[in-house]
Amino acid sequence: MSIPARARHSGFGDVVGNAAMERLATGYGFIEGPVWHPYEKWLVFSDIPQSRMYRRSVSGEIELFRAPSHKANGNTLDRQGRLLTCEHATSRVTRAEPNGATTVLATHHQGKQLNSPNDIVVATGGSIYFTDPTYGRAEFYGVPRPQELPFRGVYRIDGDGARLTLLADDFAQPNGLCFSLDESRLFVNDTERGHIRVFGVEANGDLNGGAVWAVTEGDGPGAPDGMKIDSRGNLYCTGPGGIHVFDASGDLLGVIATPEDCANFTFGDDDLRSLYIAASTSLYRLRVRVPGLRLF
């Protein structure tokens, strides 16, 4: 499957290359949250409306991993390789333990239920950052129910899981997030406003700033959602028409066009040069030139 990439900068090809995009599997409701385990070599992803999670082995076999998943969305791995999951239906952030148990890390802020945790990242020191829009309180993507909190925020969970801290509450719909290479900055996108903001990360893990860093513009379906950074500091973010690739200064290099509305993606395989793309009903893979980063 050859999908055209729209270049805006001469360096786009050096980052993304020109390989053909493969469709690996299809027939899902709406997939999200792909995460690659760099040592066990599996890919886990969520099918939100079907309330299931799947695991793809290095040989390409896909098996049911978790059902029900409580309409899970974003996933990542902590620094010990444990799977962290954002659950829309229960408004929880959970951690899968090696013995098969589930640890609940967050459910409420100041006595009110979280909206619907969406996407999640982990800092080197172990602190967990996640976004909390309201999509999981709507039909199809979640369970319709009234919103308890008067805002949609970004939070941090201490590495030991003991404390939940609200970091920002001025988003319309916060969604994807990722750190800069040195973790001095945290990028958070806003799906409703169509832009990416950047925050400074303080020594205690709090955030400052929050200026708009880049805007995702263009034709075709899509909005800011999943977001990752590669090993050179280029930032990938979903947007109109596919995956928008920005250099470290926020200049748009180009757009990876996707055949379906793309919600999220992750870097995988041994060299971390395979971009696994969760695009509505199908899972795709695109080989790129610049590798991503290991999660731990």
N, C-alpha and C positions, 0 to 999 in steps of 0.2 A: 504494500500500500504506500504509494508515494503522495505525501502531503506537502504542498508548497509552503515554504517559510518566507515570510515577508521581512526582508532585511532593511534596516534604516541606517546601518553603520557598517563600515568595511570589516569591523572585527567580529561581526555576528557569526560568520562562517567558521572563524577560528575557535569560537566557543561551542557552537551547536553542531557544526558540520553539515553534511547533506545526505545522511543515511535515510533510507525509507522507513516509515513507521509501520510496525507490525501490530495487528490485532490479535491478542492472545486468547481472549475469551469474551463472550457476549451473552446477552439474555438476562441481565440483572435489572433491578428496579431503578436504582440510582446509587452508584458506588462512590466511596469517599475514603479518606484516611489511610492511604497505603503507607506501610512502614516496612523497611528491609532490615532483617537481622544480619549483621555483617559476619557473624561467626557460625551461627546455625544455618544460615543461607536459606531463609524463607521470607516470603512476602505475605503480610497479612493486610487485608482491606475489608472495609465495611460496606454492606448493602443496607442503606438506611431504611427505606420503606419496607423491606422484607424482614427487618430486624435480625439480620444474620451477619456473621463475619466469616470470611474465607481465608484459607492459607494455600499459597502456591509454593510448591517445592522447587528446588533448583532444576529438577528434571522436567518441570512444566505441569505436573499434576496439581489440580486444584481440588481441595477437600473442604467440607464444612468445618469451620473452626469453633464457632460459638453460636448457639441458638437457644433461646432468644438472646439478642445482644442488647436489648432495651433501646433499640434504634440508635446504636452507636454511630458516631461520626468520626472525629479525629482520633488518631492513635500515634504513640511514639514509644520509645524505649528509654528507661532511666539509665543511670550510670552503672547499674548492675545487670542490665539487660532484661529487666522486668517490663512487661507490656503495660502501658498506661492508656486508658481509654476514656473518651468523653461520651457520656450517654445522654441522648436527647430525651428519652421517655421518662427517665428517673431524675434528670437534672443532677447527675452525679459525675464525679471524676473518680475512677477506680484504678486499682493496681492488681495485676495477676501475680500471685506468689508462686514460687517454684513447686510448692506442694499442691497446687491447684486451687487454693483458697483465693478469695477476692477480698481485698482491703479497700474500704471506701475512704477516700482522701478528702472529699469536699462535697457538701450538699446544700449548705445554707450560708447566708451572710447576714449577720445581725438578726438572726431568727427568722429570716425570710428565705424561701427556697430560691436557689439559683435559677436563672432563666432556662438555659439549656447549653451547658458547656460544649464547645464546638471544636476548637483546635488547640494544640498543646505542644510545648517544647520544654526541654530540661537544660538548665545551665550546668557548666562544668562542676560547680560546687554541689549540685544536686537539687537546687531549688526548681520548682515546677511552675511554669507560667502558662495560663490558658485564657481564652476568650469566652465570653458568655453572652452571645446574641439571643434572640428570641425565636429562631427558626424551628427549634424543637417543640414549640408550643403551637405549631400549625399543623394542619392536615398534611398527609403524605410524608413529611420529614420528621414528624413527631406525634405527640398526643395533644390535641387542642385542650387548652386550659388557661385560666386567667394568669396574667403576669403578676407576680408578687412584688418584685423589686421595681422601683421607679426609674431605673436606668439599665444600660447594657454595658458591662464593665470588662476590664482586664484585671486578672488576679495573679497572685503568687502564693504557692503553697511551700512552706519551709521543707527542706530536704527530709526532715524526720516526720513530716506530715502533721506536726503539732499545731500549726497556725496558718490561717487563711488571711491574706491581706489584699484589700482592694487597692489597685494601683492607678486606675484611670476610669472615669465614668462619663466621659464626654463624647462617646461614639454614637453614631446612629445604629450601626450593626457591626461590631468588631468581629473579625473572622480570622484570617491567616496571620501567623506571626513567625518570626525567625530572628536569630541573633546575627550580628556582624561577626566577622572571623575572630576578632579579639574579645567578643562579648561585651564591648563597651557601649554598644547600641542595641536596641531592640526595635525591629520593624513590625508594625501592626497595620494591617489593612482594614478598610471600612467598606464593606460590600455596597451599602446603600449610597455612600458618597463617592464611590469610584476612585478612591485614592489610597496611597500608602503613607503612613506617618512614621516618624523616627523619634525615638526616645533615648535619652542618655540613661545608662544603668549605673546607679550609685553603688558604693561599696557594700551597703547593707541590702542591696537588691531592689531598692525602690527605683522609681522612674522619674525623670524630669524632662522637660521640653514637650515634644509632641507635634512638631511642625510637619506640614505636608512635605513629603520627600519626593513623591512621584505620583503621576496620574495615569490610570489605564484608560486609553481612548482607542476607538477604532470601530470597525464594522463587525457584525456577526454577534451571536449569542455569547454570553459570558460576562463575568464581573470579578472583582478581586475576591479571592477565596483562598485556595491553597497557596503556600509561599515557602520557598526554600532558598538557600544560598549555596553556591558551589565553592570549590577549593581555591578559587581566585578572587572570591568576593563578589561575583556577579549574582544578582538577585533575580530569581524566577518567580513570577506571580501570574496566576490565571487572570484573564480579562477578556474583553470583547474579541472573539475570533480565535482564541487559543491561549497560549502561554507567552506572556510578555517577559522579555529578558532585558534587564537593566545592568549597566556596569556599576562599579562601586560608587560612582559619583551621582548616580540617578539618571544618567542618559539612557534612553531606550536604544538598544542594539537591534532589536527586531522582534518578531512574533512567530512562535511556532504554531502554525495553523493546525487545529485538531478537527477530525471528522465529526465529532459530537461535542456538545457543551462540556467543557472540562472543569471539574471541581477541584481536583487535587492531584498530586504526583509525588514521587520520591526517587532518589538516586539509589541504584542497587547493582547487584552482581559483584564479582570479585574485585573488579577495577572501579566500581562505583560510577561507571560511565553509561549505564543503562537508565534511562528516564522512564520509570513505570508511571503511566498516566491513567488516572481514574476519570473516565469521561462518560457520564450518564449511564448508559446500559452496557458499556464495554471497557475492558482493560487493554491498554495499548503499551507498546514499548518502543522507545526511540534511542538509538545509540548516539551519544554526544561525545564531543572531544575533550571537554574539561570535566574531570570527575567531581562528584559531590563530596560530602563529608560523612565519616562514620559517626554514628550516634553515641558510641561509647568505645 
